[in-house]
Amino acid sequence: MLLNEFIPVDKSSAIRAFLFSLLTDEKVEVICENELPDDAVSALNCLDLFGKTVEKENGVFKISGKTQMPQQAVDCGNSATMMHLLTGISVFLGSDLKLIGDGSLMSRDHSDFTDAAELYKGCFVETALTKESAQLKSFHLLAMLRKGGKLHFRSRTRRNTEELLAVMGVKLTESEGLIEVFPVESLHGYRVTLQKDPSSAFIAACAAFICGRSFEISDVYPERSRLEPFAFLERSGYSVGIKYEKGGCIVSGEPKICKAEKNIAVGKDEVAAVIDEIPFIAYMAARNGLDFRIGNAEWLRNKESDRISETVKRLSLMFRSEEFEDGFKVSGSTEVSLKGEIPHSFDHRMEMLSSLIALDRGIGFEADPSYKISFPKFYELLRYLKNE
């Protein structure tokens, strides 16, 4: 079955496509055929505060106007990506911004970004990532645009920022563990087409496997690091196929038993690529009787919720699980009948994980609306998979 209609556009790309229009006074066009997740809507809605005009026509957002600094606080909603990108953009624009958000966003630790901002006092900067985070990397690249800089890193993370900055005329050179940014005075406008979100496609794949359905999702954003979670599904015994096409890729799967590894461990250099999918990978591995372990994942505690504790809270209802400071492990071979109620959380990914567990175990569970932050048609997808 084709699941295209349920998969939203790539949230990371959409937020950048809207916010990077603030870096240029030239016209910008963002082509968007699928539904925008709520975090991307927050980014779109803030543009008028910066003096931008947005018109939508036949699935194309046309953005124009000269960027001005807002006279009021910019509400980032639940989106840490939006807040952190705007922090970098404010360095480029040379003026401070007041950024606010919901209770979840404001309660998180943003010190890596505020500390990094102290480096940028109008000079060339050479520094290294304090955490292997795509958002932190993006902040540095944006902050380096005026004076140039060099950024050292250990692991490859998503490259949405590098790709769009290159389209805008920024010169970037990349080598093993290093990105150099060359200074620019002005950036070009752009026209980009948003593709489907790999993370939502991954969650859809998990739901399809739970329901015993074959599936296909086309025009998925093709960055290889963003597709790494599917490799973990395959290692866990699920039949997954990825076919790269010009400008995109097709993800497919069928409900047949495949050879699985005995244990699934997320290595230190793999954590950044699968950070948002780790709770789902752990459950999908455990339900196939495999042991799962992850370490070096402290950043999971600084998401919308403490996702190490929240994941263990859910998986321990069915499997022997143990939490560590920087990760957790699950023994899939020790499955027991569901004990206790599946918990709620105001964390969109935790709510979707709870929903998938309930679907798999054949019990009722109604997620709170937080899932719309990243996957607006999640429940429509589940109904379709159950009834088709």
Residue, then its C-alpha position, 0 to 999 in steps of 0.5 A: m500500500l502507498l502511504n504517501e498521503f499521510i507523510p508530512v514534509d520533512k520538518s527540518s527542511a521546512i523550518r530551514a526553508f522558511l527561516f533562511s528567508l530572513l537571511t536574504d532580501e531576495k524572493v524565496e519560494v517554498i514548494c510544499e505539496n504535503e501537510l506542514p507539521d506544527d513546528a514548521v507552521s510556527a516557523l512560517n507564522c513568525l515571518d511577518l514579525f520580520g517584515k516578510t510577506v507570505e503568499k500561498e498559491n497552488g502549493v507554493f509559499k512565496i516569501s518577499g520583503k526586506t528583513q527587519m528586526p521584530q519589535q516583540a518576542v518571537d514565539c517558537g512554540n515547541s520547536a527547539t530547531m526554530m529557537h536555535l536557528l533564530t539564535g544563529i540568524s540573529v548573530f548574522l543580522g547583528s541584533d539580539l532577538k527575544l525568543i519564547g516558547d511553550g513550557s516544554l521548550m522553555s524548560r529545556d537546557h539551551s546552554d550549549f547555544t547561549d555559551a556558543a553565542e559568546l564566541y561571536k563578537g565580530c571575528f573569525v571563529e574556530t571551534a568544535l561542537t560540544k554536542e553532536s547535534a545538527q541544531l548546534k552545528s547549524f547555529h555555528l554555521l549561521a553565526m559564522l556567515r559574516k566573518g567566516g569560521k571553522l567548525h570541527f565535529r566528530s559525527r556526521t549529522r543531517r545536512n539540511t543547513e549546508e545544502l540550503l546555504a550552498v544554494m544561497g551562495v555561501k562557500l563551504t568546504e568540507s573535509e573529514g571532521l571539519i567545515e570551513v565557512f567563508p564570509v558573505e555580505s549578502l545571500h541569494g534568494y532560492r526556490v526549494t521543493l520540500q520532500k517527505d520527512p524520513s523520521s515520519a516515514f520511519i514511524a509509518a514503517c514501524a506501524a505498517f510492520i506492526c499491522g502486518r502490511s506491505f508499504e511504500i513511501s516515495d519522494v522521501y528526503p534522501e540524505r543517507s544519515r537521515l535514513e540510517p534508522f531503517a538500517f536498524l529495522e533491517r538489522s532487527g529482522y524486518s524486510v526494508g528496502i531503500k531505492y534512491e532515485k534522482g532527487g529522492c528515494i523510495v522506502s518500502g517494506e513487507p511483513k516477512i521474517c528476515k535474518a536478525e542480529k542477536n543483539i542491537a547496539v547503537g554505537k557512539d558514532e551512530v547516535a546522532a543519526v538516529i537520535d529521534e528514532i531511538p525509542f522506536i528502534a528499541y521497541m521494534a527490536a525488543r518485540n522481535g526478541l532481540d536485546f537492545r542497548i544504547g549509550n552516549a545518548e545524554w542528549l535524549r534527556n534534553k528533548e521535549s521530555d527525558r526520552i531515556s526515562e520515558t522510553v524505559k517507562r514504556l518498555s519496562l511494561m513488557f521487557r526487562s529494561e535498565e536505565f543508565e545516565d547516558g542510555f538504556k538497555v532492553s532484554g527482548s527475550t524476557e517479554v511478559s504480558l503488559k503490566g500497567e497502563i501505557p503512559h502519556s507525555f506531552d512529547h510527540r514522539m513518546e505519544m506516538l510510541s505509546s500509540l504503536i505499543a497499544l496498537d501492537r498489544g491490541i488495547g486502546f490508547e488515545a494520544d494527546p494532540s502533541y503528535k501533530i508537532s511532527f506528524p499531523k496525519f499519524y492517527e489517520l495513518l493508523r486507521y488506514l493500516k488497521n482497516e485496509 
